[in-house]
Amino acid sequence: MWRSAVTHPLPLRPCLHSQGVADKIRRTFEEEVLVVTNADAHTIADSAGGLKILLDQLDRLTLTLTLHDASRTGKHAHAMQVLDAACRVLAHDDGLPELRRRAGALSDAGIFAGTDWDAPANLLPRLVKHTLTYAEPPTITLEALSLLRFLTVAQDGHVNPALPPDQARQFLTQVLALNLDRLLGTAADEAQRGARGPLAPAVDRLMRYLMAEVGTESILDNLIAEIWRIMAQRPIQVDHVKSMVVQIALALNSGNAHSPTAHLGADRLISALFGPSMLSREDPGIPAYLDRLARADQRMVHDEALAMARAMHDTGLVSDYHAAFLRWTLEAGHPRMLPEALGLSSTGLDALRCYEALVRALIDAAIQPGTAQAVYGLSLMLERGILYSPPIAPSLWRLLETPLSAECGTALESACGTALPAQTHLIAGVLLLLGQPLGVGQGNNPTCQSARALSMWALNDPDFLLWLIAQVSRGDRLLMHFEGAPLDTSTLPPGLATLTPLDADPVSVLLVPHLDRAYAELGRRCAGRGEDPHRWINPELHGWWVGREFHISVDVATGALKDYEGFLRNFHAAYHPMFNGNQPVIHPQPAGIAVTDANGGFIGWHAITLIRVGLDPDDHMRVYFFNPNNDSGQDWGNGVVVSTHGHGERFGEGSLLFGEFASRLYLFHDDGLQRMAQVDVPDDQIAEIAAMGRATWAVGRADLEV
């Protein structure tokens, strides 16, 4: 696949199996020609203003001197100039249709000459994802132009003797199927987040553009299966899933879905959103639906309530009709239908009866057709029984009566829109987080610590979470304490999140910038202590229930392994029921994992929450944990693939066999009650796990002599 740098005037496609060769060629190439460097996001964003100017520049470079006519010396520089101009157009919000119109001309001018892309029939769909994720801007731009060239051949009749239209369409179909995570908004796992460059938003737009042009018919089976896999984790944010369900519905209604299994699993998703009950079956619209309810008898209304609840709990998706139904039951004097519409068990029904006035107020303030998903959060919050905790109900009443500061209102409007009041979005977000503590995600932001904190508080300390929300919503600040000293986030510089996270839930939109600043400040205050700062940060930030005993397998100063086998024995003694006297995990505990990619290569450190340890349905000991990444199902290499359902997981949990999890663990806390293993851990078991760690994230790490 690889050619010499002399015959490659343009960037090469990265290859997982030839990375060393690729690096060598890239270095050689960059010494020979002026390349478009990996500019930061601000540079490319600035260059994306004024689309007409950018297009004029691209056309001029393409037409005034075609690449086929350029001299060998000038070809390098000119190719880079063309790619630079195309890169700027690609980064523009409206640039893709314009690039598509020019894809044929660029191809004819020789933009692909001398590269792997010059033989389109030989290109492999499976390599596209890696290129678009990890390559530098020139290579990403070339890949994008290649995909747009395929689109022009498949749909616009651009003649390319080496690429028949049917083959072009099939190639694009496979690319879309292999990039469903981008289409569904779950692409940013730890490996990809670390590699996300300034062109990542443009690549996301490219995938959506290709999907809209090619259609969903040919990838329906994969798309439907992926949606069910994601919804099995019950994420809080489901707008991207709903958008895909809309596309599936359109594809099925068009009659062009050729897959014999296309309807399998799709009907339930579509009906859950657009026709969850008899009176809403053909998606009549909210006004017509309310008119039907007004004329329905008692039995029909009861059937509506049961159908709404069943669709919601089966799929995790909530229809706008469900929100309209809830509001109608209270306004029309049918409060007895409320428990059925929420699908409550005896626990939830008890909580509803005790706090009916509060629930009515929450529905009135937060449940609208535009915030329908909050119905699910309300149902699960009641099922959790957290309203029986004395501070929760008063805190929710305070939330209902607290006006938002101007800064908070602006942030929520930026993230959620202005169709509904910012206060409505915030209260809906609180219901979702309290009902689904393991459904919160960090989005495409490097803020796993903050997302994990929100999840832990919602799960274990919800009154503290509500206190933080009250502080920020009133005064746009958090006042916290670290080792007795105050910490005011309004006076601190930004942390990792330099901008308001717009791809997050409403609570995260308000709290994450403040939590991120606080976390960064805690790191500064712990600097110079000679040990990992999480020893002090985690208990002070999260709560008293975080274990004060701290274990880490890496020497902070050198990065070397520090008594790795002893670390693994301590983890067994603290958490493995067969070695700790069958003691369960009492409180969720923060932990740190060494994230590895699908090849087992080390990516970086990542914050997770250890939820519980127990036997799965096959009697294998598993660790169940929360990953603040948007999608817990990840391939960590060497056979370690995180499961999200089918092995006893509860909604939002990921799980691994105990040994597999331990092989990626590098930091954990425990309460210190188990000083030593009740039963000795077999040496061969420790050796096997240590070998798994040393073969992946710990490759090249020396053992520190102790």
C-alpha positions, 0 to 999 in steps of 0.5 A, spaced: 500 500 500 505 504 501 509 508 496 515 512 497 515 519 499 518 521 492 512 518 488 507 521 494 506 529 493 500 528 498 499 526 505 498 518 505 492 514 509 494 512 516 494 505 516 493 501 523 498 495 521 503 500 518 504 506 523 511 506 523 512 506 516 507 511 516 510 516 521 517 515 517 514 517 510 510 523 514 517 525 517 520 525 510 514 528 506 514 534 511 521 535 510 520 536 503 514 540 502 510 545 506 504 542 509 498 544 512 499 544 519 495 541 524 492 548 526 488 549 532 480 550 532 481 557 532 485 558 526 480 554 522 474 557 525 477 564 523 478 561 516 471 559 515 468 566 515 466 568 508 465 562 504 465 566 497 472 568 498 474 561 500 471 558 494 474 563 489 481 562 492 479 554 491 477 555 484 483 560 482 488 554 485 484 549 481 483 552 475 489 557 474 494 551 474 492 544 474 496 539 478 497 534 472 500 540 468 505 542 474 512 541 475 514 536 479 517 541 484 511 545 484 506 540 484 508 539 492 507 546 494 501 547 489 497 540 492 498 543 499 495 550 497 489 546 494 488 542 500 489 548 504 483 552 501 479 545 500 480 544 508 477 551 509 471 550 505 470 544 509 471 547 515 465 552 513 458 550 516 455 551 509 462 548 505 460 541 503 455 542 498 460 547 494 465 542 495 461 536 492 460 541 486 467 541 485 469 534 487 469 532 480 473 538 477 478 537 483 479 529 481 480 531 474 485 536 476 489 531 479 488 532 486 488 525 488 494 523 483 500 519 486 496 517 492 492 511 494 486 515 493 488 515 485 485 508 485 478 509 488 476 501 486 482 499 491 480 503 497 477 500 503 471 502 507 474 500 513 480 505 513 476 511 512 474 512 519 481 511 522 483 516 517 477 521 519 479 520 526 486 520 527 489 523 521 492 531 520 487 536 516 490 535 509 489 527 509 482 528 512 481 533 507 483 529 501 479 523 504 473 528 505 474 530 497 474 522 496 468 521 499 464 527 495 467 524 489 464 517 490 457 521 491 458 525 485 459 518 481 453 515 485 448 520 484 450 526 479 453 522 473 460 524 474 464 519 469 470 516 472 472 509 468 475 506 474 469 507 479 462 505 476 456 508 480 453 502 483 460 501 486 461 508 489 454 507 492 456 501 495 462 504 498 459 510 501 453 505 504 459 501 507 462 507 510 456 510 513 455 503 516 462 503 519 461 510 522 454 509 525 457 512 532 458 519 528 451 519 526 448 517 532 453 522 536 457 517 540 463 517 536 467 521 542 470 515 546 476 516 550 481 514 544 477 519 539 476 524 544 484 525 545 485 525 537 479 530 535 482 535 532 479 542 529 476 538 523 472 534 528 465 538 527 466 538 519 467 530 519 461 530 523 457 534 518 460 530 512 457 524 515 450 527 516 451 530 509 452 523 506 447 520 510 442 525 507 444 524 500 445 516 500 439 515 505 438 510 510 435 504 506 441 500 505 444 501 512 437 500 516 439 493 519 445 496 522 442 502 524 436 499 528 441 495 532 445 500 534 440 504 536 437 499 541 444 498 543 445 505 545 438 505 548 439 499 552 444 504 556 438 509 557 442 515 556 439 522 558 440 525 551 437 522 546 435 527 541 440 524 536 437 517 537 430 521 535 433 524 529 435 517 527 428 514 528 425 519 524 430 517 518 428 510 519 421 512 519 422 516 512 426 510 509 421 505 511 415 509 508 419 511 502 418 503 500 425 503 498 428 499 504 430 493 501 432 489 507 427 483 509 429 485 516 428 492 516 422 493 520 424 488 525 426 493 531 424 499 527 416 499 528 417 499 536 422 505 536 417 509 531 411 507 534 414 509 541 415 516 538 410 518 533 404 513 535 405 510 542 397 509 543 391 508 540 389 515 539 396 517 537 397 511 532 397 515 525 401 521 528 395 526 528 398 532 531 398 534 538 391 539 537 388 533 534 390 528 539 388 532 545 381 533 541 380 525 541 382 525 548 376 530 550 371 525 547 374 519 549 371 515 555 374 512 561 376 506 559 379 509 553 383 514 557 386 508 561 388 504 555 392 510 553 395 511 559 398 504 559 400 504 552 404 510 553 407 507 559 409 501 556 412 504 550 416 509 554 419 503 559 420 498 553 424 503 549 427 509 554 424 514 548 418 518 550 413 521 545 411 528 545 404 525 545 406 522 552 407 529 555 401 532 552 397 526 555 400 528 562 398 535 562 391 533 560 390 528 565 391 534 570 388 539 567 382 535 565 381 532 572 384 525 571 389 525 576 388 517 577 391 516 570 397 519 573 401 513 576 398 508 570 401 513 565 408 514 569 408 506 569 409 506 577 410 500 581 408 500 588 414 504 590 413 509 585 406 509 587 407 510 594 412 516 593 407 519 588 401 519 593 406 522 599 408 528 594 402 529 589 402 536 590 410 537 588 409 532 582 404 536 579 408 542 580 414 539 577 409 536 571 406 543 570 413 547 570 417 541 566 413 537 562 412 540 555 412 536 548 419 539 547 421 536 554 417 530 553 424 525 555 423 528 562 417 524 563 421 518 564 426 521 569 420 523 573 418 516 573 424 513 575 425 518 580 419 516 583 421 509 583 428 510 586 424 513 592 429 519 593 423 524 595 423 520 602 429 523 604 428 529 608 432 535 604 429 532 597 422 535 596 424 542 599 430 542 595 425 541 589 420 546 591 426 551 592 428 550 585 421 551 582 421 558 585 428 560 584 429 565 578 435 564 573 440 569 573 441 572 566 448 568 565 444 561 566 439 563 562 443 565 556 447 558 557 441 554 557 438 558 551 444 557 547 444 549 549 437 548 549 434 553 544 429 558 546 422 555 544 421 553 551 423 557 557 430 556 560 427 554 567 423 549 564 429 546 560 433 546 567 427 543 571 426 537 566 434 536 566 434 535 574 428 530 573 432 526 568 439 526 572 435 524 578 431 519 575 437 516 571 444 518 575 448 513 570 445 516 564 449 523 564 455 523 559 460 528 558 459 529 551 465 531 546 468 535 552 474 533 556 470 533 562 470 526 565 471 528 572 465 533 572 460 528 569 462 523 574 461 527 579 454 529 577 452 522 576 455 520 583 451 526 587 445 524 583 446 517 585 448 517 592 448 525 594 442 528 591 441 533 596 448 536 595 447 536 587 440 540 588 444 545 593 450 546 587 444 547 582 441 552 587 448 556 587 449 556 580 442 558 578 442 564 583 449 567 582 452 563 577 458 561 582 459 555 586 462 556 593 466 549 595 471 548 600 478 544 600 481 542 606 477 547 610 479 553 605 474 556 601 473 556 593 469 560 589 469 558 582 467 565 580 474 567 581 477 562 578 480 561 570 477 556 566 479 549 566 479 544 561 472 546 559 474 553 556 467 554 553 460 552 555 459 545 553 453 545 548 452 538 547 450 536 554 444 536 558 441 542 562 444 541 568 451 539 565 451 546 561 450 550 568 454 546 573 460 543 568 464 549 567 464 551 575 466 544 577 471 544 571 474 550 574 474 547 581 477 541 579 483 544 576 484 549 582 484 543 587 489 540 582 493 546 583 493 546 590 495 539 591 501 541 586 508 539 589 505 534 594 509 528 590 503 524 590 497 523 585 493 529 587 486 524 586 488 522 593 486 528 596 481 531 591 476 525 590 474 525 597 474 532 598 470 533 591 465 528 591 463 526 599 465 523 605 463 516 603 469 516 598 474 511 601 480 514 604 485 509 603 488 510 596 491 505 591 495 507 585 499 502 581 504 508 577 509 512 580 507 519 579 514 522 578 517 517 573 510 513 570 513 506 572 509 501 575 509 501 582 508 494 586 503 492 580 502 485 583 501 488 590 496 493 587 492 488 584 492 484 590 489 490 594 484 491 589 481 483 590 482 484 598 477 491 597 472 489 592 472 481 590 467 478 594 470 471 594 477 475 597 474 480 602 469 476 606 463 477 601 463 485 603 458 489 597 460 496 595 456 500 600 457 507 596 459 508 589 467 509 589 471 513 584 476 509 580 481 511 574 482 506 568 488 506 563 484 507 557 486 503 551 484 502 544 482 497 540 489 494 539 491 495 546 495 501 545 495 506 551 490 512 550 490 516 557 487 516 564 480 516 565 475 517 571 470 512 572 465 510 578 465 503 581 458 501 582 458 494 584 461 487 584 457 481 583 456 474 579 453 475 572 447 470 570 453 465 568 456 465 575 462 469 573 464 475 577 464 482 574 465 489 576 459 493 574 461 501 573 459 507 570 463 510 564 461 518 563 463 517 556 457 517 552 457 510 550 460 505 555 460 499 550 468 500 548 473 495 545 479 496 549 483 491 545 486 484 546 479 481 547 477 486 553 470 489 550 466 492 555 459 490 555 452 494 556 447 489 556 446 481 557 451 480 563 446 483 568 448 490 567 443 495 570 441 501 565 447 505 564 452 500 567 458 497 563 461 491 565 467 487 565 470 480 568 473 482 574 480 480 571 479 484 565 477 490 569 483 489 574 487 489 568 485 496 566 485 499 573 490 504 575 487 507 581 482 506 586 479 508 593 477 503 599 474 504 606 480 501 609 476 496 613 479 490 609 486 491 611 488 484 608 485 479 603 480 474 607 482 469 603 489 469 599 489 470 592 492 465 588 499 467 585 497 465 578 490 469 578 494 475 579 500 473 574 495 473 569 491 479 570 498 483 571 500 480 564 494 483 561 496 490 563 503 489 562 501 487 554 497 493 553 497 500 557 503 498 561 508 496 555 514 500 556 513 502 563 519 499 568 518 496 574 520 501 580 524 498 585 521 498 592 
